[in-house]
Amino acid sequence: MTCLYDGFDIESFEAGRDLWHARIRRADQTPLVIDGMPFPALELGFAWPSPDAAIADARSHIDHFGRRYAAAWQMPQAKSRTAP
């Protein structure tokens, strides 16, 4: 089960019988930024009894942290080397 919420794709998946988790990705495919580090996705480690409960938890995370996850990330510039 996948849904779009506030610019994020949320995918629920079963990791064991009746143990539902959620994966959050940015809809524009840019990385999530957590403490300055880019991640392609964030998997929430809570085991919920249904996919709907996992999606609801992911929405709560987006509501709480979404602006931080969407922070711009810049690839570090390579330092130029000068010949001696």
C-alpha positions as CSV (number, residue, x, y, z in Angstrom):
1,M,0.0,0.0,0.0
2,T,1.4,3.4,-1.0
3,C,0.0,6.9,-0.6
4,L,1.1,10.5,-1.2
5,Y,1.0,12.9,1.7
6,D,2.2,16.5,1.9
7,G,5.0,15.9,-0.7
8,F,6.1,12.5,0.6
9,D,5.4,9.0,-0.6
10,I,4.5,6.6,2.2
11,E,4.7,2.9,1.6
12,S,3.5,0.3,4.1
13,F,5.0,-3.1,4.1
14,E,4.7,-6.2,6.2
15,A,7.9,-7.3,8.0
16,G,6.6,-10.5,9.6
17,R,3.0,-11.7,10.1
18,D,0.8,-8.7,11.1
19,L,3.9,-6.5,11.7
20,W,3.4,-3.5,9.5
21,H,6.0,-0.8,9.0
22,A,6.2,2.3,6.9
23,R,8.8,3.8,4.5
24,I,8.8,7.5,3.8
25,R,10.4,9.0,0.7
26,R,10.2,12.5,-0.8
27,A,7.9,12.5,-3.8
28,D,10.4,14.5,-5.8
29,Q,13.0,11.7,-5.2
30,T,15.5,14.0,-3.5
31,P,17.0,12.7,-0.3
32,L,15.5,13.1,3.2
33,V,17.9,15.1,5.3
34,I,18.4,14.1,8.9
35,D,21.0,16.0,10.9
36,G,22.7,17.1,7.6
37,M,23.0,13.6,6.2
38,P,21.0,12.5,3.1
39,F,19.0,9.3,3.1
40,P,17.0,8.0,0.2
41,A,14.2,6.8,2.5
42,L,13.3,6.5,6.2
43,E,11.8,3.3,7.5
44,L,9.8,3.6,10.7
45,G,10.6,0.8,13.1
46,F,7.2,0.5,14.7
47,A,5.3,-2.7,14.2
48,W,1.6,-1.9,13.7
49,P,-1.3,-4.4,13.4
50,S,-2.4,-3.0,10.0
51,P,-1.1,-1.1,7.0
52,D,-3.5,1.8,7.8
53,A,-2.0,2.2,11.3
54,A,1.6,2.2,9.8
55,I,0.5,4.9,7.3
56,A,-1.2,7.0,10.1
57,D,2.1,6.8,12.1
58,A,4.1,7.9,9.1
59,R,1.8,10.8,8.5
60,S,2.3,11.8,12.1
61,H,6.1,11.8,11.6
62,I,5.7,13.9,8.5
63,D,3.5,16.4,10.3
64,H,6.1,16.6,13.1
65,F,9.4,16.4,11.1
66,G,8.4,17.1,7.5
67,R,10.0,20.5,7.2
68,R,13.3,19.2,8.6
69,Y,13.2,16.2,6.2
70,A,12.7,18.5,3.3
71,A,15.6,20.8,4.1
72,A,17.9,21.4,1.2
73,W,20.9,19.3,1.0
74,Q,24.0,20.2,-1.0
75,M,26.6,17.7,-2.1
76,P,29.9,18.7,-0.6
77,Q,32.2,20.6,-3.0
78,A,35.4,18.8,-3.9
79,K,38.4,20.7,-2.7
80,S,40.6,21.9,-5.6
81,R,44.1,20.8,-5.6
82,T,46.9,23.1,-6.6
83,A,50.1,21.9,-8.0
84,P,53.2,22.7,-5.9
